[in-house]
Amino acid sequence: MLIIQADAFTKSAIATVMVAAVSTNTRLAASPGNVALTARQSGLPKDSVVNVSQILTVDRSFLTQRVRRLPPNKIQEVDLGLLRVLDLRGAGGI
């Protein structure tokens, strides 16, 4: 899972966290908005894909460890993918 909410919400007392699913099914990278990650970029054992169409809200107790912070260019790709899948054109989207 990749935390996708603003840091202010993550640091707040809110008991839930918004995340995007991360999969090792690299074929998902071909879907619009999804972002391919190498194992090196993600800190995960295998190459993976952020699936921006699978947004979940999870209890923060499920998040037990931080694997790695993505490089800025990958964060930007995820942001653009979220703008696309949520159709947020008026908020600076595509």
KATAZI-V230256 format. One record per backbone hydrogen bond with DSSP energy under -1.0 kcal/mol. NH is the residue of the N-H (numbers start at 1). CO is the residue of the C=O. E is the energy in kcal/mol with one decimal. If there is no record, write none. Layout:
nh: (NH/NH)
co: (CO/CO)
e: (E/E)
//
This chain:
nh: (2/4/10/11/17/19/20/21/23/26/28/29/30/31/34/35/37/42/43/48/49/50/51/52/54/56/58/60/62/63/64/75/76/77/78/79/80/81/82/83/84/85/86/88/91/92/93)
co: (20/18/6/7/58/56/2/54/49/24/25/26/27/28/31/50/48/38/39/37/23/35/21/50/51/19/17/15/59/60/62/71/72/73/74/75/76/77/78/79/80/81/82/83/88/89/88)
e: (-2.4/-2.3/-1.8/-2.6/-2.8/-3.0/-2.4/-2.2/-2.6/-1.6/-2.0/-1.5/-1.5/-1.8/-1.6/-1.8/-3.3/-2.1/-2.4/-2.7/-2.5/-2.9/-2.9/-1.0/-1.8/-2.9/-2.7/-2.8/-2.4/-1.3/-1.2/-2.1/-2.3/-1.7/-2.4/-2.7/-2.5/-2.3/-2.6/-2.4/-2.0/-2.7/-2.3/-2.3/-1.3/-1.2/-1.3)
//
